[in-house]
Amino acid sequence: MNRDAIDAALARRLIEAQFPQWAALPIERVAHDGWDNRTFRLGDALSIRLPTGDWYAQQVAKEQRWLPCLAPHLPLPIPAPVARGEPGDGYPYAWSVYRWLDGEIAERTRVDDLPGFGAALARFLVALRAADATGGPPPGEHNFFRGGPLATYEAEALAAVETLGDEIPREAILRVWEEAMATTWERAPVWVHGDVAAGNLLVRDGRLAAVLDFGSSGVGDPACDVVIAWTYLDGPGRDAFRAALGLDAATWSRGRGWALWKALITLVGHLEDGTDASRPRRDIQRVLSA
């Protein structure tokens, strides 16, 4: 479905048709709603989350099923499903209504203490890993294989290295990649968030306040949840995150591999589009230097 067609007017029609008890509430688009879903605020206490494509729509049932199970075990608020909507009015997917979570997207300028932030995030992920994973969704299309083996994206990563050529320090990148690929997760699957990024973290009063968007969650290898160490944290913040996370060196190495894959393919995309490539270049440098 055309993403631009998923607007506040459509959200209004779906609410009026399926949840008339909320029909009088105002609906406003949120400032940062990501790509996988369009999000709208519904009144003061609720939000509407509408998937933008087939793959993302697979996440609705998972979140409705598992988020209420995970929430009691976690030290920070996460989205709480209130209702599940069905396709209608030309919109082809299931969708969700959630409790609204207060806070601002975790831009670096809003965080007072980056090491404290890193440690708090690590404690959240430790608690998530400790939650019972029995029957949880394994890696697959629903979460873009987060929690699966890094090898899932090896061909794509190496193709990006070839495409980028002299744009990148090839030998250093290949060393990091080979180190990551030499390790595997050999323990029982654990819960992973799958997309730990600033846009999915809320802060209040300069501190981590909530974790959003479990669409990429599943059970498997937690290495994918380490990526933020290089894309957002640095120096003391990264050190505090790693110390509190309690993962072995092999998992940390695979996390570097996940971060490197994402930075490489993002850099290829920016160079092909002619858009600003400074962020993926910076992320590659961070992976290589830490």
N, C-alpha and C positions, 0 to 999 in steps of 0.2 A: 504494500500500500504506500502511496506517496506520503512521505513524512509530513510535508507541509499541510496535507489535508487533515492531519490529526491535530485539530485546534480546539480552542475553548468552546466553540460553538458545537462541535461534535461531542465533546465531553458533556456539555449541557444536555444535549438530546439523549445521550445514553443514561445519564442520571435521571432525567425526567421520566424516561420509559421504564427503567428497571428499579430505581430506588426513589420513588416519589416523596418519601419522607425527608429527603435532602434537596428537593427541587427548588426550594426558596433560598438556598445558601448561595452566596457569591462564588464564582469560579474564576481563578486567576492563574495564568501561566507562571511557573516559577522561573527565576532568573537563570538557574543552571539545572537543566534537566537531562543532560547526557545525550547519547545518540540512540541507545538501544530502546529507550522508552521516552514518551512525552509525559511530563508530570505537571499536574495542575493542583493548586490549593483549592480545597473545598471547604468554605467557611473558615473558622478559626482552628478547628480540631482535626480536620481530615485532609487527605490528599488522594488524587486520582492518578493511577499509573497505567498508561496505555502502551503496550508493545508496538514497535514500529515495523516488525517483520516476522517471518515464520520462525526463525531460530529463537528470537527473543520471546515469542509467545509460548515456547516450551517451558519457560521459566515460571510462568504464573502458577501452575499447579504445584510445582516444587516449593515455591515460597509460601503459598497458602498452607501446604502440608507441614513444612519443617520449621518455619520461623517461630511459631508458638512453642515448639519443642526446644529450640535453642535458647530463646530469650531468658528463661529462668537461670541458666547456667553462665550468663555473660555479665561482666561488670559494667557494661555501658548499654544504653538503650539501642535497640535495632528496630526496623520497621515492624509494625504489628498489623497484620491483616484484619480488616473489619468486615469486608464483604468481597465476594467474587462476582464480577460482571460477565455477561455472555456476549457473543457477537450480536450486532444489531445496527440498524440504520446505515448499512453499507460498510461498517467496520467489521473485519473478519475474525478478530481474535478475542479470546478471553482476556479479562483485565481485572484490576484490583483497586479496592479502596483501602487506604491505610490510615492509621493514626498519624497526625502531623507531628514531626519532631522539630523542636526549636533549635536554632543555631545558624551559624554561617559556614560556608564552605571553607575548608582549612587552608586558605592561602597563607604563605609564610609570614606575611606582614601581620596576620591576626594571631599568631602563636607567640606567646610570651617567653616560653622556655622550651627550646627545641629538644634538648635531652630529656626533659620531663615528658614532653609529648611522645617522643620515641619510646620511652619506657612504658607509658600508659598504653600505647598502641600494642606493644609487645605483650603486655599482660592480657589485653583483650584476646589476642591471637592464641596465647597459651591456654586461656579458658576455652576458646573455641575448639582447639585441638583436643582438649580433655572431654568434651561433650561426647556422649555415646553415639558412635557412628553406625551402629547396627541398622541395616536396611537403608542407609543413606544413599543418595544418587551417585553412582560412579561417574568418572569423567566421560563426556560425550558431547554431542552437538549442542545440548542444552546449555553447556557452560564453556564451549570452545576448548574442551579438553583440559581445562584447568584441573590440576591435581593428577593429571596423567603424566606419562614420561616426557621429558624434554625432547626426546627423539621425534615426537609428533611433528615438531617444527624445524627439524634439522635441515631438511631439503630447502625450506624457505629461507632459513638463516644463511646457508651457504650460497644460495642463489643471490641473495642480497649482497654478500661479500663480493661475489664476482661482478655484479652490476656496478657496485660503488667504486671498484678499482682503486685508483690513487686518491680517492676522496677520504679514505680511511687508513689507519695503520693496520694493514692486513695481517701481518705476522703476529702482532700482539693480540689482535682479536681472535685469531685462530687458536692461539695458546689458551686463552680463557675458555673458548668454546670447547676445546678438547678436554680440558680439566673438568668442565661441567658434565660432559657426556660420559666421562669415565666413572661416574657415580650413579647410584640408583637408590631409591627408597625401598628398604627391605623389611620394613615393619608393617604392622596393620594399618589400613587406611585411616586417616583422621579427617575431621572436618576442615575444609579450607573456604575462605571467603572468595578467593578467585580474582578479585579486582580491587586490591587495597591501593587506593590512589586518593590524592587530595580531594578530588571531586566527590568522593564517597565518604568523606569524613567531615563531621561537623564540630565546630568549636564554639564555646561560650566563655566569655571572660578570659580568653587567651588559652583555654585548655580543651583537650579532646572531650567532646560531650556525647557523641553518638556515632554509630557506623551504619551507613546506608547501603542499599543496592546489593542484595545477595543473589542477583540473577546468575552470577558465575560461580556460585557456591556448589560444593559437592564434597565427596569423600575421596581421599587419595593422598598424594605426596604434597606436603605443605610448602615445598620450595617456591611455588608461584606466589605465595603471600609475602615473600622476602623482597620483592622487586622494589618496593618503596624506599628501601635503604639507599638506592642509587638515583631514583627519580625525584626524590623529595628531601630526604635526610642527607646530612653530610657531617663530617667531622665528629664532634662530641655527640650529636644526635644519633648518628649511625652507630656509634660505639654503645650508647645507652640502649638502643633498640636491640642490638645483637646480644648484649649481656643479659637483658631481661627475657629474650626470646628462648634461650636455652636449646638451640638447635645445634647439631653437630656440624663440623666443617664441610662435610660432603653436601649436606642440604644447603648450606650457605653458598657453596660453589654452584650448585644447580640454580639457586636463586639468581646468581650473577648471570648464568646462562639465559634464564628467562628475561632478565632485564636487557641483556645484549640483543637477543632476538627481536624484542619489541622496538628497541632503539634503531636497529638496522633497517627493519622493514618500514619504520616511520620515516627514517631519513630518505630511503628510496622514494617513498611517496611524495615527500616535500620537494625533492629535487626534480621529480617528474612534473609536478604541478607548478613549479616555480615559486613556491611559498617559502616563508621563513623556516630555515632548517636549523636554527641555532639550538633549539631545545634538544632534538635527538643527538646532535653533535656533542652537546654538553653531557647528556646521559651516557654516551659511549665513553667519553673521557672519564667520567666518574666510575664506571664499571672497570675500566682499565687501571685506574689509580688506587682503588680501594679493595 
